[in-house]
Amino acid sequence: MEKKRGFWAEQWHKYRRKKTIWGIAFDFIFTALLISMLFPASRKIVSATIIRYSMFQPRETEDLIYLKENDYNWYLVDMNGNRHQFSEFKGQAVFLNLWATWCPPCIAEMPSIQRLYSEYGDKMAFVLASQEEANIIQAFVESKGYTFPIYNLAGGMPDVLSSRSIPASFLISPEGKVIMKKQGAAKWDGKKVKQILDEMIQ
C-alpha cells in the first residue's frame, strides 16, 4: 500500500514540475468535461455551454432572397392550441427560428434570442417553431424562464425557409427580404443584428 502511495506521489510530483498552474487547471477542466460527456443527463448541458462560448454574430445574407406571396401561406399552432398563418406577420420585421429541445446548439443560442426579444419584442414579430409535442416545448420554456412566442409547425414550410438542420434562423424585413439566413447557433443580441433591426423598424 505504501509503495502504491509513493508511486502516485512521485507521478504527481513529476506532473506538477512539467505544468504551470494554468496548465494543471486546464487539464482538470478538460478531464471533467470528458467525464460529464459520458452521462446523457449532463451531455446536452455541457455541449450547449461549450457552443455558447464559441458563438459569433451572424452575417447578412449575400443572396438576394425575397419571400413570394405563397411563401407566407403556411401554418403554426401556438401553445394555447390556436392556429396561425405565417401571413399574419407579413409587413413586419420577423425573426424566425426553427429549433428543438434536444438540440444543444439550439439551447446554446436561446439566451441571446431571449435578450433580443426582451429589447425588440414589442417592435417586431418573433416566431420560434418546433416540431416537438406542445407539452415538451412548454415544460422546457417554463423551466428556462423564456418569454418569447413559441409555436408548433403545422404542416410543411416553403423551400425558401426550410432547412435540413437546426437551429435555422431567418431575419426577414417588412418587405419580405431575407436579411439573414443562419444554420447553426449564433449570437443574436450583438451590435450588428441590433443595427440592422433599428434600420428596418425605424
N, C-alpha and C positions, 0 to 999 in steps of 0.2 A: 504493500500500500504506500509506504514511504517512497519507494522507488518511482511509483507512478506519479506521486505528487511532485517529486523532484524533477521528473521528466517534463511535466507540463509547466512547471515554474520556469524551467530553463527555456522551453519553447516560447513562453510568454515574454521572457526577458529578451530573447533574440528578436522577436517580433517588434517589441517596443523600441529597440535600438534602430531598427530599419525604418520605422514610420514616424511621421510627425503627428502631433495631436489631431490635426485636421484629417490626416490620412487614416488614423485609427477611427475617428468619428465617422468618416465616410464608409469605411469597411463595416462598421456595426449597423449603420443605417441601411446599407445595401443588403446585408445579411437579413435584417429584419424584414425588408421589403420582399426578399425572395421567400422567406418563411410564410409571410402573410399571403403571398400569391398561391400557396398550396391549398388554402382553405377557401371554398366557394363564397362563404359569407363575407369575407374581407376582400376578396379578389376584385370585386366591382368597385368598392370604395377606394382601394389603393390605385387601381387603374385610372379612375376618374381624377384622383388627386394629382397623379403624375401628369396626365394630359392637361389639366387645368393650368399648371405652372409652365407649360410649354406652348400655350396657345398664342396666336397672333391675331391682329385685326384683319378682317377680310379685305380683299381688293375689289375695286369696281370691275364689273364685267366688261370685257373688251368687245364682245359681240353685241351688235345692235338687235336686241330682242324686245318686241312689243307683244303683249297679250292681245289676241283677237277676241271678238265677241263671244265665240263659243268656248274660249279658254276660261271664261267665268262661269260656265254652266256645269258646275259640279257641286256636290253636297257634303255637308258636315253636320254632325249632331253634337250639341253641347252637353255638358254634364247633367243638365236637367232633362235631357231627352228631347229637346226642341231641335227641329230640323232647320238648317240654314243653307241657302245657296250662296256660293262664293261671290256671286254678283252683288250681294249686299254691301260688299266692301269696295265696289267699283267707284272710282272717283276719289278715293282716299289713298294716302301712303299706307302700304301694307308690309308688315313683317310676317312672313310665312315660314314656319319651322316644322319639319317632319322629324319625329323622334319616337323613342320608346324607353320605358323604364329600365329595361335590361341592357341598355346600350351605354357603356362607360363614357364615350365621347359626348353623347347627348347630355348625360348627367354633369359632365365637366363644364359645359358651356352655359348651363341653365342659370347659375348665379349672375352671370353677366347679362343674360337676357332679362332676368328679373329687375336688375338695376336699370336697364334701358327702359323697360316697361314702367317702372316707378317714375321715370322722368318724362316719358313721352306717351304714356298710355292714354291720356286724355286728348292727344293731338293726332293720333293715327290708329290704325287697326292692327292688333296683334292676333295672329291665328297660329296656335300651336296644336298640331294634329298628330294623332297616333292611331294605330290600328288595333291596339290592345282593348281589353274589356274595360268599360267605364269604371267599375269598382276598383280595378287595379290602378288605373290612372289617378282616380280621385284620392285613393289612400296614399299614393306616392306624393302627390302635390300637397296634400294637407300635412304630411309628415315633414316636408321641407319648408312649409310656410309660403309657398309661391302663390301669387295672386293674379298672374296673367291668365287670359282666357284659354281654356283647353277644349279641344274638340276630338271626336272620333271621325275618321274618314268613313263616308257612306258611299261606297262605290269607287269607281275609277277616277283618275285625275288626267288632265290634258298632258300630252307628251312634253310640252314646254316646261311644265312644273313637276314632272315625275323624276324619280331618282332611284338608282339601283342600290344605293347605300344611304345610311343615316348616321348622324344628322345631316339633313339637307335644308338649307335656308335660302330664302329669296327676299330681297328688298325690292318692292315694286312701287313705282311712282304713281301719283294720281292719274297720270295719262296712260298707265299700263306698261311703262317701260321697266324691264328687269334691270335694276341698277347694280345689284349684287346677286350672285348665284354662288353659293358656297357649299361644298360637300366636305364634311368633317367639322370638328369642333373649331370655334373661333371666339375671339374676344369681342363681344358685340357692343360693349359700352365704352369703346375707345373714342378718341377725339375725331378720327376720320369718319366714323359712322355718324356721330352726332353732327358733324359739319354738313354731311350730305342730307341728313334729316332736316336740319334747320333750313337748308336751301329749298327743300321740297315743300315744307309745310308753312313757309312764311306767308 
